[in-house]
Amino acid sequence: MDIKTIIGLVVIVGAIFFVIGIYNKLVSLKNRFKNSFAQIDVQLQRRHDLIPNLVETAKTYMKHEQETLEKVMAARSQAVSATQQASGHPEDGSLIKKLSGAEGMLNKALANFYAVSENYPDLKANETMQQLMEELTSTENKVAFSRQAYNDSVMTYHTYREQFPNNFVAGFFAFKETELFEIETPDAKQAVKVSFN
């Protein structure tokens, strides 16, 4: 073997190891955001399990608000379905987007429920209701924290995936872009009102 052949083989072997390194890093980052989604899944399941108890407790007091309670349960049902689909394939951006929309609808239904429940002082004073509201608030905070960790993992994956020459390896091995998990809350787009009265 002459020196040119040896250099050529070294370059080819080096390029192969370089591509393998990029591929392994992409796999690692993809698994990291999938694991982060699993943490969201746990918290969403907890949230979805609390809502029927909340509605059942409120039924006694809110007999004239059946439509509000039904909307909460319908939104919960859609959110549960979307969560189950997304948990099977968190790398599928369309399923994450569907989940984001379903959870946003659930947030709107719950916000309406909370607003209507303000008209029922006996319900607000109910110990079971207070406990459920406290657990739900705690779970909402955990969902937000888990969602932030997931979104950070997705951003790290996207950044690495889009860098040159990683983008060629990602494209060749079909490492696709996914979606951030963003839940729109009803008050998120409301203007902040400041009053000095």
N, C-alpha and C positions, 0 to 999 in steps of 0.2 A: 504494500500500500504506500502510495506517495503521500506527501504532506497535505496536498489539496483534498484528497479523499478523506483523510483523518479530520481536517478542519471542517469539511462538509458534514461529516457524521456528527462531530461535536456540536455544530450549529443546529442540525436537525434534532438531536437528542435534547439539546438545551431548549429549543422551541417547544418540543413535546412536553418537557417538564414545566415550562412556563405556562402552557395552555392548561395542563393538569392542575397547576397551582391556582389559576384563575377559576377553573371549574369547581375545585374544592371549596374555594372561598365563597363562590356564589351559592353552593349547596349549604354551606354553614350559615350564611346570612338568611337564606330562605327558611331554613329550619328554625332559626332564631325568631323570625317574625311569626312563623306558624305556632311556635311555643307561646309567644306573647298573646296570640289570639286565643289559645287554649285558656289563658288566665282570664280573658274577657268572657269567654264562654261560661266559665264557672260562676262569675259574678252575675251575668245575665240570667243564668238559670235560677240563681237565688232570687233575683228581682222578679222574674216571672212566677216563681213559686209563692212569693209574698202577695202578689196582686189579688188572686182569688180570695184570700183571707181578708184582705182589705175591703173588697167589694161585698163579701158575705157579711162582714161586720156592719158595713154602712147600709145594707138593705133594710134593716129593721127601722132605721131612722129616716132614710131617704125613699120612702114609699112612692113619692110623687116624682122621683127623678130616675125612673126605670131606664129611660133612654140614655142618660148619662152613664149609668152603670153598664148598660149593654155595649156602649161605644168603647168603654175601657176594656171590657172582656174581648170584644172583637179585635181591637188593636193589639191586645196581648196575644191573641191567637195568631195573628199575622206575624208578630215579632218572634214568637216561639218557632213558627215554621221557617222563617228567614234565618233564625239562629241555627237551627238544625242543618239547613242547607249549607250555610257558610262554614259551620264547624267541620264539615266534611272536606271542604276545599277552600281554606282561607287564602290560597294564592289566586283564586278566581275573583278578579276585581268586580265583575258584574254581581256576584253574590254578596260581596262586601257592600257594594252600593245599595243593593236591595235591602240588606240588613240595616244599613244606615237610615234608609227611608222608613222602614217599618218601626224602628226604635224612635225615630222622630215623631211618627204618628202616635205611638204609645205615649211619648212625653206630652204631646198636645192633649190627648184624652185624659191623662192624669192631671194635667194643669187645670183642665176644665172641671174635673172631679173635685180637685182641691178648692177651686173657686166656689163651686156649688155647695160643698160641705161647710163652707164658712157660714151659711145660712142656718145651720143646724147646731146650735150650741151644745145640745145634749150629746151629739155625735163627737164633737171636738173634746168633750169632757170624758168620754168613754175611755177607760183605762186600756182596754185591748186595742182600740183605735190608736191611741197615743203610742203604744208600744210598736204597733205595726208601722206607723208613720216614721217612728225613730229608726226602726230596722231598715225601712225602705230608703230613708235618707242616707244612712250609713252605707247601704249597698250601692246607692247612686254614686257616692264618693269613691267607692272601690272600683266601680265601672269606669269612672272618669280617669282614675289613676292607671288602671290596666289599659285603657284606650290610649293614653299618652305613651305608655311603654311600647304598645304595639305600633303606634304611628312613628315613634322614634326608630324602631327596628325596621319598619318599611322604608323610611327615609334613608337609613344606612344602606339597605339593600339596593334601593333605586340609585343612589349616588354611585355605589361601586359598579352596578350593572351598566350605568350610562358612561362611565369613564372609558377613555381610549387606552388600550385595545380591548378592554373587558367587554365592550359592547359587541364586538365581533364574536367572541366566545359565547356570550349570553344569547345572541341571535342564533348562532349555529346550533346550540343545545336547547333552544326554546325556553330560556328563562324570561318569562313575561313580566311586564309591569303589573302591579296590583293596585288596589285603591287604599287610601287612608280611610280609617273608620271615624267618621265625623257624624255626630248626632246633633241635629238642629233642635235647640230648645225654643219654646214659644217666645221667651223673653230675650233671646239672643240678638234679634234684629231691632229691638225697641230702643229708641233713643233714650239716653240717660237724662233724667230731668233733675236739675239742681234748683233748689229753692232756698232762699235765705230769709224766709218769713219767720 
